Amino acid sequence: MNLLRKFSFPLFCISKRLSLVFSLLIEDNSTKALKRLVPFISSLVFLTACSDFFEPVESTPEPTEYSYNYWLLKQTYLFEDELPQLDENGDSVQELYNKLSDPFTRYIPPSKSEATITHINTSIVPGDVGMEYEKFPQKEYPLVIYRVYPEGPAGRAGIKRYGNIMNANGVDIVGENAFEVYDSILTYSKDISLTVAYTSDTISYNLTKEDVYAPTIFLDTLNGIPIITITSFKLNTADQKNGSFGELKTYLDSTQNTTEPRLINLRNNPGGHVSHCIAMADLFIKEGILSTRTSRDLSVEGKTIYRKNSQKAKAGDSGEKGKFVLLVNKGSASCSEIFAAALQEAANIPVAGETTYGKGIGQSTWKTMDGGLAIITNWEFLTPKGNSYHKKGVVPDFPCESATLSCGIKAIQNYYGTAPLLKSRSGIFDKEPSVLRRYKFEGGSIENSNF
């Protein structure tokens, strides 16, 4: 087959010329015709000599999973000085990514890509009853229901917060391994029967697990101060149409006439979708730049291009007139820092707590040839005033040694002159709860490219 391809074009040309020669001999049987043979014979010699010139170019090898990822990194990876150390002809995609220093640039194999996409885009907790818990080792029944998702099985059954789980499927939930025992029951049983002890009553519930869309915005009150907790920035949540943005906007629209100060709790929020954290920041900001980002990206022709753009606020949102303090800690990262920096610099909302994680970079995500995911750092973010916070973090205006809710309430007192903090009766609010059964996406600041 290769030989046929190699010589097919010259043979075709020779046959065409020979046919012309014979046609001339037939039409004009004379010496003139014989003289006309000379240039055609010369042409045969020419064809033989230049057959390599007409030989088709060898076809380009089909790209592999490795070569495709190598190409993507070469075109988009933000830290260009690391690119020369990549091996163009390797065979392990994981090893390719392991050579880079950035821990957020990574490869997800095809077997895990769909689950990862779901996890990045949604707040789904698979096979759950829709609750979060805190463990109090000193209690006889140490597992306390910390949150209940209204749209999950527990919420529909009417389970209330702060009850102690006494029994699950006939097994007492006691001792140091209380959560491990409970988690095992929850993992391997579809139907769950619970006995929950409250201050004045003990109630039994029968639940059936399902995939639950967890809320990402939670509301609490401490000492009369409303607390808005934002756990992540996701496209699809309990508000399956508008995600985290929709949850926050619904709350702010319903409380737009509120005059008392409120605490926005962003502790341990690992990030999420850039589109949502910027849009959510805009709910509090009347005008000016929300965030600026530079990128090393792909053009439609597949070439590297460098971009810089700034998102600007639009006036008229319900959070613009409120009084707020933002509470952050070392676990507030990535998209949380975009949100925090925007509120701090563009809305003059005080930030309390600890200096944040310091992840001023973001990732784009591509589906690869074999169905894997290439998650590549190619963005850098700047605050509204153009400051970089990568590896520095957002520095609070009201620093605390420990970013407890008490710190946030003290900041509200400092800036707005409210009543002093009273100790919580249950003690559950005054420290960071040991939230269990929550699944978080680690990596933050995702800008989807092609899935």
N, C-alpha and C positions, 0 to 999 in steps of 0.2 A: 504493500500500500504506500509506504514511504517513497519507494522507487518510482511508483506511478506519479505521485505528487511532484517529485523532483523533476521528472522529464516530460510531464504532460504538456506544459506550456511550449517548450521548444518543438516537440513533435507536432503540435497543432500548427505552429507557424510554418514548419517545413512543408507539411501537407498542403497548406493554403498556397504556398508559392509553387509547388510542383503542379498543382491543378491549373494554375495560371499558365505555366509553361506548356502543358499539353493542350490547353485550349488555344493558345497561339499557334501551335504547330498544325492543329486541325483547321483553323480559320485561314492561315496563310502559309501554305506549303512552299516555302521559298527560302532562299539563302538569307533573306532579311530576318526570317524567323530564327534561323540558326544563330545569327549574330545577337539576337535578343536573348539567347540562352546564357550568354556570358555574364551579364549582371546578375541573373538569377542563381547561377552556380556560385558566383561570388557571395550572394546573399546566404547561401547554405553554409559557406565557410564562416561568414559573420555570425550566423545563428549558433553554430557549434562553438565558436569562440566566446560568445557572450551569454551562453545558457545560464551561467551562475548569476548574471545580472538580472535575469528574469525569474530566478528561482524565488518562490514565495518565502516571506520571512517566517521563521519558526514561531509557532504559537506560544503565547505567554503561559507559563505554568499556572494551573489553577491555584488561587490563594488557599491557604490552610488556616485553621483556627489560630495557629501560632503567628503566621505572617500577617493575618488581619489585625490581631492585637498589637503586634509590633508596629504596624503602620499607624494605628490609632494613637498609640503612645507617642510616636515620633511627631505626629501632626498636632496633638492637643495637650500633652502633659505640660503643666505650668512650669516646672522646674527644669528648664532646658539643659542646664549644665550637667544633669545626670544622664541624659540620653545617650552619650557616647559609650557608656558602659553596657548598654543593651546588646545582646547577641542577635544578629539578624537571622541566623540560621539555626536557632535552637529548636527543641521539640517539646519543652514543658512550659505551658502558658503560666502556671503558677510560679515557676522559677523566674520567668521573665518579670513578673510583677514584684517578686521578692527582692529583686536587685535595686528597687527604688526605695528611697528613704521615707516617702510619705505613707503613713499607715492607712490613710483613707482611700488611696488608690489601690484597687483590688479587683480580682477576677472571681466571678461567681460561676461555677460550672453549670452546664445545662440542667442537671438533675435538681438544682436548687433555685433556678432562675425565676420560675413562676411564683414560688413561695416568697422569694425576696421582693419581687415586684409588688405582690399583695401587701407585704409588710411595709414597704416604703410608702405606698400610696394610701393605705387604709389603716384604721385602728382596730381591725378585726381581731378578736381573741378567739381562736378556734376551740370548739368544744368546751364551753364554760357556762357558768351560771350567772356571771355578770356581777362579781363583787371583788373588792380589794380588802386586804387584811393587815392588821398590825399585831405583833406578838408582844405580850406582856409576860415575861417569864415568871414573875412573882405571883401571878394569879393562878388559882386552881385550874381554871379553864383559860389558858393563855391566849387563845386565838380570838381577836376582837374584829368584828366587821367594821372596816374603816370607811368604805364607800360602797354604795349600791347603784348600779346603772339602771336608770328608770325603765329603759326599753328591753332589759334582759329578763331572763326567767325569775331572778330574785326580785327585781323591781316590780314585775307584774304580780308576783305572789304577795307583795306587801311587806317584804322584809325591811326592817329599819336599821339605821346605823347604830353602832356602839354596843350591839349585843355580843355576848360571849358564846361561841359555838361550843356546846356541851357534847354533842353526839352527832356522828354522821354515819348513816347506814348501819346503825347498831353498835358502832365503835366509839368509845369515849375518847374525846380529843383533849388529852391531858399530857403533862410532863414536858421535858425538854424537846422531845421529837414531835410535838403536837402538830406543827405544820407539815412535817414530812408524812405523818400518818394521814392527815387530812388531804394533802396533795395526792397521795397514792390513791385514795378513795375517789377523788375527783377525776383523776386521770383514767382509771380503769372501769369506772361505772358510768353508764349513761343516765340512769335515774338516781337522784340523790335525795335522801330524806335527812333533814336537819332538825335538831333541837337547839333552840337559841334562848339563852337566859338574858332577860333585861332586868332593870332595877326592881320592877314590881311584878314581873310576870315571866313565865316560860312558855314558849310557843314552838309548835312543830310545823315544818313546811315540807312539802313534796315538790321537787324540782326535776326538770328534764333538761339536760345540757343542749346547747346549740351554739352556732357561731354568732358571737355577740359583737356589735359595733360599739366600742367603748367611746364615751364622751372624752373630749380633750379639754373641755372647759368645765371646772367645778366651782361651786359657790359655797362658801362657808361664812360664818359670822363669829367674831371673837371680840368680846367686850363692846358689842354694838358696832364693830368695824367690819364692813363687808370685805371678804377676801375672795379674789378672783384667781384661781389656780389654773395656769395653762401648762399642760403636760407635754404637748408636742404640737407640731404644725403639719397637719395631714390633709390630703385631698378629700378623702371620704371617711367620715366618722359617724357619730350618732346622727349628725346632719349629713345624710348621704349625698345630698346635692351640692352643698356649699362647704362642707368640711369644717375645719377648725375656724376659718374665717366666718362662716355662717353661724356657728355656735356663739362666737364672741359678739358678732354684730347683733344677733337676736337679743342677747342679754343687755348690751348697751342701749339699744333702741327702746327696750322695755323699762329702762331705768334712767332715761335721759334727763329727768327732772330731779334726780338725786343730788343733794347738796353736800352730804357728809363725805369726808375723805374715804377713799377705798385703797386697799392694798392689792397690787397685782403680784402674785406669787409665781416666779419663774424658776425656782430652785430645781436643779436636777433635770431641767428640760434639755434633751440632747439635740434638738433642732428639728429639721424636717424640710418642707418645701419652701423655697425662696419666695415664690409667688404669694404664699399665704402669710409668712411672717412680715413681708413688706406691706401687703394689703391690710393686715391687722394693725400694724403700726400706724398706717394712714388714718385709721379710725380715731386716733388721738391727736393728729397733727393737722393744722390748718393750711400751712403753706411751706414752701421750701423743699430742699432735697431730703428724701427719706434714706437713700443709700446709693453709693456709687460702686460699680464693679468693673474690673478689667478682666479680660479673658483672652485665652489662646484657644481659638476655636477653628471649626472647619467651614470653608465656603461651600457653596453648592457644587463646585467643581472638585471638592475634596482637597483643597489646598489650605494651608495654615493661614489664618487671618487673626489680627489683633483688634480687639474691640474695647471700647470704654463707654459706658452709658450710666446715666443717673436717673433714678425714679423720683418723680416729684409728687408732692402731696396734693390732694384735691380737697377743698374746703366743704363743709356742710355735714360732717359726720357727728354722731351723737356722743362720742367720747371727748370731743374737743373742749367742752366747757367744764368737764369734771375735775375733781381734785384727786390726785393719785400719788402713790409712792410705789416704786417697783422694787421687789425683793429678789436678789440673785445670790448664787453661791458658786463655788468652784465647778459644780456640775452643770451650770448654765452654759451651753456651748453652741457655737455655730449659728444657726438661724435664730436662736435665743439672743445671741449677741448682736445680730443685725437689729432685732426688735428693740433690745435694751438701749443700744447706742442711738437709735432713731428717736426714742422717747426722751432720752437724756439730752441730746443736743438740739433736736428740732422742736420739742414740745416743753422743754425745761421741767420735765417730770423728774423729781429726785430719785436716785437709785441708792438703795440701802443693801447692806450685807457684805459679801466678800467679792474680791476681784474674780471675774469670770474665767472660764477655761482658757480662752485665747485661741480660738479657731476662726481665723479670718479668711478662710479659703472654702471653696465649695466644689462640688463634683457634678459632672454631666455623666449620663448613663446611656450606653449603647447596647443594643442587642447584637450579639456576635453571630458569625456564620453558622456555628453549630447550635445556636440557641442559648449560649451563655450570656453573661452580663459583664461588660467592661465598665467599671465605675472609676472614672479618672478625674483627678483634681485638675481643673483648668480655669478656676475662677479665683480672684482675690477681691475681698470686699473692704470698703472704706466707710467710715462714719459720715454723717451728713456734712461735717466740717472738713472731710477729706483726710482724716487720721486713720492710720493702720492700727489694728488691735491684734494682729496675728502674733501669737506667742507672747502677747502682753496682757490681753484681756481688757474688759471694760471695768474701769476703776469706779467704785461706788462713791457717791457724794457723802453718804452717811455710813462709814465703815463700821463693822461689828466683828468682834473676835469670832463669833459663831453666828451664822445667818439663820437664826431661829425666827419664828413668827413674832416673838417678843421684840426682836430687833426691828422688824418692820413696823410694829405698832409704836415703838419708841420714835422711829423716824417720822411717823405721822404726827405724833405729839410734838416733835421738834419743829416740823414745818407748818403744821396747821393748828397747833394748840389744843388738841383734844384731851379728854380725860386720861389719867394714867392707866397703865395696863393692870388689869386684875388677873390673878392666877386662874387659869381654867380649872373648873371643878373636876373634870375627868383627867386632866393632865395630858390629854391626847394631842392637843394642838401645840404645846410648848416645846416640842422637839420634832425633828424630822422623822416621820413615821416610817416603819419598815414595810414599805408597800410591796406586797407580793402579788403574784398572778398578773403582773403588768408586763407586756412585751414591748420593748422599745427598739426603735431602729437606731443603731449606732453608726454615725457618719454625718448626719445632718446636712443642711444646705444642699439639697438635691435640686438640680435643674434637669428635668427629663429631656431627652433628645429624640428617642425613637421607639418608645413603647407606650 
